[in-house]
Amino acid sequence: MPLDFAAGLVAAASAVCSPGEDDSDDDSDDDCRCDHAFETPTGRATDRTELVVDATDCRGEGDLARTPACRAAVVDALADSDADAVRVRADGLERSYDDDAAGLLLAAGRFVERVRFHDESLAARARRDPVDAAARATGRAGPVSTIAAETGLAAGVERADGYEELLWSSVGPSVARSRVVRRPPAGATLLDRRELATGATVRLYRTATGTRYHLTPVAHGLSADAMATLAAAHDCLARGVVRGGERAAGRAVRHVASEDDPVETLSAVLDRHTRGNGVLDDLFSDPRVTDVVASAPVESNPVRVTVDGDRVETNVRLTPDGAAALASRFRHASGRGFSRASPALDAAIDAPDGSRIRVAGITAPASEGIGFAFRAHDDRTWTLPALVGAGTLSAEAAAFLSLATDRGATGLVAGTRGAGKTTLLGALLWELPRDTRLVSIEDTPELPVDALRDGGRDVQPLHTDLGADGSFSPTEALRTALRLGDGALVVGEVRGDEASALYEAMRVGAHGHAVLGTIHGDSPEAVRERVVSDLGVPESSFAATDLVVTCARDGADRRVETVAELRRRGGEVHFETLYDRGRNGLESTGVVSRGDSSLLARLARHDESYADVLAELDRRESTLAHLAETDQTRPSDRPASPLEVESEGTR
């Protein structure tokens, strides 16, 4: 290493030394009172060792970037044994040193162990000041320089200037299931700042690698005394000192708080991290966030969010223990297995505003520990007029779907994850005749069952269990639905053995009423391939499908891409596109207006001609367009029946 660079490293090390520290080889660390232990966290598929430091009684509070004595104690421990991460706990706060920071500390420990044989003075210096020791070692010839290179110490100190950058940590209350990096990204430009309903602050930064979502939970503005009170209150709950229940967090805080503590704030924070979903409640209190992903292993991967349609990295990480605690919570709430025997979870939880969040979980042996994907469920009651107003589909195509649903067509709404399949399907249910009995089948409730019931509709929901020991499978639910009497049938998602039963229901027409469902696929042909090839439904049975509607997602926007009817020709089927996404949105291909739609011809009643059905489509289109234009998009704004009442705009 050039001498001027080495000198620069020495200067950088001196700049971050605590007041009063000199450049001597004094190895006295009497001012550090940290206790150390090596632990293996839960929530991991592979072995992981963490050096856990209890700095409660240490004046330096275990801050490895600012306190050389605490740094020396950690390096000593790592000279004897390796660890993948370092966790420091003090007065209700936990600092997590992962990735490069943990790597530098481990390199320093290995360097101390090996270089002590050659130079005890340099080993002593490396304990407290690895940066300076690396500069001295690389400036020498012989084994000392080789050891600095082989242990990774020389490369580790070159990543940044000063310990604040080299030994960065993610921080959080010890009661939390997550940690956040407090410092903003280096060289970032602030794009936006806003306060969330939970009291957290969000900042969006532009960085060299893209947008960064920077969250500061309200707990990170607490004083050290308040943080200690929070930890004491959590201990009260853990030991059962106060009674449980909805108000337990407030009682626990008041039990230990002093007059100067922010009792209400502490109560809300404690409740969020005990009865709530921790940092997830902060993230989903942001109305611009639709998805949150925590990939396994969670401590090595930053949480990512989809904000305004773009997936971006955050400054948040879940802890392994936190991921395990969330898994236990979701398992209990859903009543479903989530373990090595059943390593996948599909459930729903409540958001702070009362809306629902869908949870997909994965764990060992299917993954390297526990990981989650969360998606906010839009609890707005979507109708066809609302979707027309939002630009999801045209009034003309909406009219066709309205008529098809009203008159008992069978159809699938297809698309990729988050494309709006369930939203469109829920909107179509309002087009069923009011006196139609509806049976819905879902594993995770997402369809607007409660809203339909509030609107006077007769809905019987059936909830299925996809687990290996599920007591009520989707296939059993479908067979049960067919025995529950005449009515329409809707399946939340078609993805397994229930497909055969569903197509039996389509084949018999479910007693003359609509049979609808959602399925993954980005085109009608992909849906056919999925149903016939993947799910094993004979093509002759797939021919019972009347319609396939495909949805797509473009950033934050969801839209209908195609509406296609299925044609039967001998023993084969093919699709005829009726509406397709064009330059001006979802446009008619002319098949319907030319009189060439075989489905529309079948939907005509015994006393109607094709021209009569076209006239009915025109009436429905005018009604839907008028309702969308005048913002009459709630179910109660809709006329009793589009067949009976024309919109004010057509009178």
TAWOZI-V294924 format. One record per residue. RES is the residue in three letters. SS is DSSP state (hx for helix, st for strand, lp for the rest). Layout:
res=RES ss=SS
res=RES ss=SS
This chain:
res=MET ss=lp
res=PRO ss=lp
res=LEU ss=hx
res=ASP ss=hx
res=PHE ss=hx
res=ALA ss=hx
res=ALA ss=hx
res=GLY ss=hx
res=LEU ss=hx
res=VAL ss=hx
res=ALA ss=hx
res=ALA ss=hx
res=ALA ss=hx
res=SER ss=hx
res=ALA ss=hx
res=VAL ss=lp
res=CYS ss=lp
res=SER ss=lp
res=PRO ss=lp
res=GLY ss=lp
res=GLU ss=lp
res=ASP ss=lp
res=ASP ss=lp
res=SER ss=lp
res=ASP ss=lp
res=ASP ss=lp
res=ASP ss=lp
res=SER ss=lp
res=ASP ss=lp
res=ASP ss=lp
res=ASP ss=lp
res=CYS ss=lp
res=ARG ss=lp
res=CYS ss=lp
res=ASP ss=st
res=HIS ss=st
res=ALA ss=st
res=PHE ss=st
res=GLU ss=st
res=THR ss=lp
res=PRO ss=lp
res=THR ss=lp
res=GLY ss=lp
res=ARG ss=lp
res=ALA ss=lp
res=THR ss=lp
res=ASP ss=lp
res=ARG ss=lp
res=THR ss=lp
res=GLU ss=st
res=LEU ss=st
res=VAL ss=st
res=VAL ss=st
res=ASP ss=st
res=ALA ss=lp
res=THR ss=lp
res=ASP ss=lp
res=CYS ss=lp
res=ARG ss=lp
res=GLY ss=lp
res=GLU ss=lp
res=GLY ss=lp
res=ASP ss=lp
res=LEU ss=lp
res=ALA ss=lp
res=ARG ss=lp
res=THR ss=lp
res=PRO ss=hx
res=ALA ss=hx
res=CYS ss=hx
res=ARG ss=hx
res=ALA ss=hx
res=ALA ss=hx
res=VAL ss=hx
res=VAL ss=hx
res=ASP ss=hx
res=ALA ss=hx
res=LEU ss=hx
res=ALA ss=hx
res=ASP ss=hx
res=SER ss=lp
res=ASP ss=lp
res=ALA ss=lp
res=ASP ss=lp
res=ALA ss=st
res=VAL ss=st
res=ARG ss=st
res=VAL ss=st
res=ARG ss=st
res=ALA ss=st
res=ASP ss=lp
res=GLY ss=lp
res=LEU ss=st
res=GLU ss=st
res=ARG ss=st
res=SER ss=st
res=TYR ss=st
res=ASP ss=lp
res=ASP ss=hx
res=ASP ss=hx
res=ALA ss=hx
res=ALA ss=hx
res=GLY ss=hx
res=LEU ss=hx
res=LEU ss=hx
res=LEU ss=hx
res=ALA ss=hx
res=ALA ss=hx
res=GLY ss=hx
res=ARG ss=hx
res=PHE ss=hx
res=VAL ss=hx
res=GLU ss=hx
res=ARG ss=hx
res=VAL ss=hx
res=ARG ss=lp
res=PHE ss=lp
res=HIS ss=lp
res=ASP ss=lp
res=GLU ss=hx
res=SER ss=hx
res=LEU ss=hx
res=ALA ss=hx
res=ALA ss=hx
res=ARG ss=hx
res=ALA ss=hx
res=ARG ss=hx
res=ARG ss=hx
res=ASP ss=lp
res=PRO ss=hx
res=VAL ss=hx
res=ASP ss=hx
res=ALA ss=hx
res=ALA ss=hx
res=ALA ss=hx
res=ARG ss=hx
res=ALA ss=hx
res=THR ss=hx
res=GLY ss=lp
res=ARG ss=lp
res=ALA ss=lp
res=GLY ss=lp
res=PRO ss=hx
res=VAL ss=hx
res=SER ss=hx
res=THR ss=hx
res=ILE ss=hx
res=ALA ss=hx
res=ALA ss=hx
res=GLU ss=hx
res=THR ss=lp
res=GLY ss=lp
res=LEU ss=hx
res=ALA ss=hx
res=ALA ss=hx
res=GLY ss=hx
res=VAL ss=hx
res=GLU ss=hx
res=ARG ss=hx
res=ALA ss=lp
res=ASP ss=lp
res=GLY ss=lp
res=TYR ss=hx
res=GLU ss=hx
res=GLU ss=hx
res=LEU ss=hx
res=LEU ss=lp
res=TRP ss=lp
res=SER ss=lp
res=SER ss=st
res=VAL ss=st
res=GLY ss=st
res=PRO ss=st
res=SER ss=lp
res=VAL ss=lp
res=ALA ss=lp
res=ARG ss=lp
res=SER ss=st
res=ARG ss=st
res=VAL ss=st
res=VAL ss=st
res=ARG ss=lp
res=ARG ss=lp
res=PRO ss=lp
res=PRO ss=lp
res=ALA ss=lp
res=GLY ss=lp
res=ALA ss=lp
res=THR ss=st
res=LEU ss=st
res=LEU ss=st
res=ASP ss=st
res=ARG ss=st
res=ARG ss=st
res=GLU ss=st
res=LEU ss=lp
res=ALA ss=lp
res=THR ss=lp
res=GLY ss=lp
res=ALA ss=lp
res=THR ss=st
res=VAL ss=st
res=ARG ss=st
res=LEU ss=st
res=TYR ss=st
res=ARG ss=st
res=THR ss=st
res=ALA ss=lp
res=THR ss=lp
res=GLY ss=st
res=THR ss=st
res=ARG ss=st
res=TYR ss=st
res=HIS ss=st
res=LEU ss=st
res=THR ss=st
res=PRO ss=lp
res=VAL ss=hx
res=ALA ss=hx
res=HIS ss=hx
res=GLY ss=hx
res=LEU ss=lp
res=SER ss=lp
res=ALA ss=hx
res=ASP ss=hx
res=ALA ss=hx
res=MET ss=hx
res=ALA ss=hx
res=THR ss=hx
res=LEU ss=hx
res=ALA ss=hx
res=ALA ss=hx
res=ALA ss=hx
res=HIS ss=hx
res=ASP ss=hx
res=CYS ss=hx
res=LEU ss=hx
res=ALA ss=hx
res=ARG ss=lp
res=GLY ss=lp
res=VAL ss=lp
res=VAL ss=lp
res=ARG ss=lp
res=GLY ss=lp
res=GLY ss=lp
res=GLU ss=lp
res=ARG ss=lp
res=ALA ss=hx
res=ALA ss=hx
res=GLY ss=hx
res=ARG ss=hx
res=ALA ss=hx
res=VAL ss=hx
res=ARG ss=hx
res=HIS ss=hx
res=VAL ss=hx
res=ALA ss=lp
res=SER ss=lp
res=GLU ss=lp
res=ASP ss=lp
res=ASP ss=lp
res=PRO ss=lp
res=VAL ss=hx
res=GLU ss=hx
res=THR ss=hx
res=LEU ss=hx
res=SER ss=hx
res=ALA ss=hx
res=VAL ss=hx
res=LEU ss=hx
res=ASP ss=hx
res=ARG ss=hx
res=HIS ss=hx
res=THR ss=hx
res=ARG ss=lp
res=GLY ss=lp
res=ASN ss=lp
res=GLY ss=lp
res=VAL ss=hx
res=LEU ss=hx
res=ASP ss=hx
res=ASP ss=hx
res=LEU ss=hx
res=PHE ss=hx
res=SER ss=lp
res=ASP ss=lp
res=PRO ss=lp
res=ARG ss=lp
res=VAL ss=st
res=THR ss=st
res=ASP ss=st
res=VAL ss=st
res=VAL ss=st
res=ALA ss=st
res=SER ss=lp
res=ALA ss=lp
res=PRO ss=lp
res=VAL ss=lp
res=GLU ss=lp
res=SER ss=lp
res=ASN ss=lp
res=PRO ss=lp
res=VAL ss=lp
res=ARG ss=st
res=VAL ss=st
res=THR ss=st
res=VAL ss=st
res=ASP ss=lp
res=GLY ss=lp
res=ASP ss=st
res=ARG ss=st
res=VAL ss=st
res=GLU ss=st
res=THR ss=st
res=ASN ss=lp
res=VAL ss=st
res=ARG ss=st
res=LEU ss=st
res=THR ss=lp
res=PRO ss=hx
res=ASP ss=hx
res=GLY ss=hx
res=ALA ss=hx
res=ALA ss=hx
res=ALA ss=hx
res=LEU ss=hx
res=ALA ss=hx
res=SER ss=hx
res=ARG ss=hx
res=PHE ss=hx
res=ARG ss=hx
res=HIS ss=hx
res=ALA ss=hx
res=SER ss=hx
res=GLY ss=lp
res=ARG ss=lp
res=GLY ss=lp
res=PHE ss=lp
res=SER ss=lp
res=ARG ss=lp
res=ALA ss=lp
res=SER ss=lp
res=PRO ss=lp
res=ALA ss=st
res=LEU ss=st
res=ASP ss=st
res=ALA ss=st
res=ALA ss=st
res=ILE ss=st
res=ASP ss=st
res=ALA ss=lp
res=PRO ss=lp
res=ASP ss=lp
res=GLY ss=lp
res=SER ss=lp
res=ARG ss=st
res=ILE ss=st
res=ARG ss=st
res=VAL ss=st
res=ALA ss=st
res=GLY ss=st
res=ILE ss=st
res=THR ss=lp
res=ALA ss=lp
res=PRO ss=lp
res=ALA ss=lp
res=SER ss=lp
res=GLU ss=lp
res=GLY ss=lp
res=ILE ss=lp
res=GLY ss=st
res=PHE ss=st
res=ALA ss=st
res=PHE ss=st
res=ARG ss=st
res=ALA ss=st
res=HIS ss=lp
res=ASP ss=lp
res=ASP ss=lp
res=ARG ss=lp
res=THR ss=lp
res=TRP ss=lp
res=THR ss=lp
res=LEU ss=hx
res=PRO ss=hx
res=ALA ss=hx
res=LEU ss=hx
res=VAL ss=hx
res=GLY ss=hx
res=ALA ss=lp
res=GLY ss=lp
res=THR ss=lp
res=LEU ss=lp
res=SER ss=lp
res=ALA ss=hx
res=GLU ss=hx
res=ALA ss=hx
res=ALA ss=hx
res=ALA ss=hx
res=PHE ss=hx
res=LEU ss=hx
res=SER ss=hx
res=LEU ss=hx
res=ALA ss=hx
res=THR ss=hx
res=ASP ss=hx
res=ARG ss=lp
res=GLY ss=lp
res=ALA ss=lp
res=THR ss=st
res=GLY ss=st
res=LEU ss=st
res=VAL ss=st
res=ALA ss=st
res=GLY ss=st
res=THR ss=lp
res=ARG ss=lp
res=GLY ss=lp
res=ALA ss=lp
res=GLY ss=lp
res=LYS ss=hx
res=THR ss=hx
res=THR ss=hx
res=LEU ss=hx
res=LEU ss=hx
res=GLY ss=hx
res=ALA ss=hx
res=LEU ss=hx
res=LEU ss=hx
res=TRP ss=lp
res=GLU ss=lp
res=LEU ss=lp
res=PRO ss=lp
res=ARG ss=lp
res=ASP ss=lp
res=THR ss=lp
res=ARG ss=st
res=LEU ss=st
res=VAL ss=st
res=SER ss=st
res=ILE ss=st
res=GLU ss=st
res=ASP ss=lp
res=THR ss=lp
res=PRO ss=lp
res=GLU ss=lp
res=LEU ss=lp
res=PRO ss=lp
res=VAL ss=hx
res=ASP ss=hx
res=ALA ss=hx
res=LEU ss=hx
res=ARG ss=hx
res=ASP ss=hx
res=GLY ss=lp
res=GLY ss=lp
res=ARG ss=lp
res=ASP ss=st
res=VAL ss=st
res=GLN ss=st
res=PRO ss=st
res=LEU ss=st
res=HIS ss=st
res=THR ss=lp
res=ASP ss=lp
res=LEU ss=lp
res=GLY ss=lp
res=ALA ss=lp
res=ASP ss=lp
res=GLY ss=lp
res=SER ss=lp
res=PHE ss=lp
res=SER ss=lp
res=PRO ss=hx
res=THR ss=hx
res=GLU ss=hx
res=ALA ss=hx
res=LEU ss=hx
res=ARG ss=hx
res=THR ss=hx
res=ALA ss=hx
res=LEU ss=hx
res=ARG ss=hx
res=LEU ss=lp
res=GLY ss=lp
res=ASP ss=lp
res=GLY ss=lp
res=ALA ss=st
res=LEU ss=st
res=VAL ss=st
res=VAL ss=st
res=GLY ss=lp
res=GLU ss=lp
res=VAL ss=lp
res=ARG ss=lp
res=GLY ss=lp
res=ASP ss=lp
res=GLU ss=hx
res=ALA ss=hx
res=SER ss=hx
res=ALA ss=hx
res=LEU ss=hx
res=TYR ss=hx
res=GLU ss=hx
res=ALA ss=hx
res=MET ss=hx
res=ARG ss=hx
res=VAL ss=hx
res=GLY ss=hx
res=ALA ss=hx
res=HIS ss=hx
res=GLY ss=hx
res=HIS ss=lp
res=ALA ss=lp
res=VAL ss=st
res=LEU ss=st
res=GLY ss=st
res=THR ss=st
res=ILE ss=st
res=HIS ss=st
res=GLY ss=lp
res=ASP ss=lp
res=SER ss=lp
res=PRO ss=hx
res=GLU ss=hx
res=ALA ss=hx
res=VAL ss=hx
res=ARG ss=hx
res=GLU ss=hx
res=ARG ss=hx
res=VAL ss=hx
res=VAL ss=hx
res=SER ss=hx
res=ASP ss=hx
res=LEU ss=lp
res=GLY ss=lp
res=VAL ss=lp
res=PRO ss=lp
res=GLU ss=hx
res=SER ss=hx
res=SER ss=hx
res=PHE ss=hx
res=ALA ss=lp
res=ALA ss=lp
res=THR ss=lp
res=ASP ss=lp
res=LEU ss=st
res=VAL ss=st
res=VAL ss=st
res=THR ss=st
res=CYS ss=st
res=ALA ss=st
res=ARG ss=st
res=ASP ss=st
res=GLY ss=lp
res=ALA ss=lp
res=ASP ss=st
res=ARG ss=st
res=ARG ss=st
res=VAL ss=st
res=GLU ss=st
res=THR ss=st
res=VAL ss=st
res=ALA ss=st
res=GLU ss=st
res=LEU ss=st
res=ARG ss=st
res=ARG ss=st
res=ARG ss=st
res=GLY ss=lp
res=GLY ss=lp
res=GLU ss=st
res=VAL ss=st
res=HIS ss=st
res=PHE ss=st
res=GLU ss=st
res=THR ss=st
res=LEU ss=st
res=TYR ss=st
res=ASP ss=st
res=ARG ss=st
res=GLY ss=st
res=ARG ss=lp
res=ASN ss=lp
res=GLY ss=st
res=LEU ss=st
res=GLU ss=st
res=SER ss=st
res=THR ss=lp
res=GLY ss=lp
res=VAL ss=lp
res=VAL ss=lp
res=SER ss=lp
res=ARG ss=lp
res=GLY ss=lp
res=ASP ss=lp
res=SER ss=lp
res=SER ss=hx
res=LEU ss=hx
res=LEU ss=hx
res=ALA ss=hx
res=ARG ss=hx
res=LEU ss=hx
res=ALA ss=lp
res=ARG ss=lp
res=HIS ss=lp
res=ASP ss=lp
res=GLU ss=lp
res=SER ss=lp
res=TYR ss=hx
res=ALA ss=hx
res=ASP ss=hx
res=VAL ss=hx
res=LEU ss=hx
res=ALA ss=hx
res=GLU ss=hx
res=LEU ss=hx
res=ASP ss=hx
res=ARG ss=hx
res=ARG ss=hx
res=GLU ss=hx
res=SER ss=hx
res=THR ss=hx
res=LEU ss=hx
res=ALA ss=hx
res=HIS ss=hx
res=LEU ss=hx
res=ALA ss=hx
res=GLU ss=hx
res=THR ss=lp
res=ASP ss=lp
res=GLN ss=lp
res=THR ss=lp
res=ARG ss=lp
res=PRO ss=hx
res=SER ss=hx
res=ASP ss=hx
res=ARG ss=lp
res=PRO ss=lp
res=ALA ss=lp
res=SER ss=lp
res=PRO ss=lp
res=LEU ss=lp
res=GLU ss=lp
res=VAL ss=lp
res=GLU ss=lp
res=SER ss=lp
res=GLU ss=hx
res=GLY ss=hx
res=THR ss=hx
res=ARG ss=lp
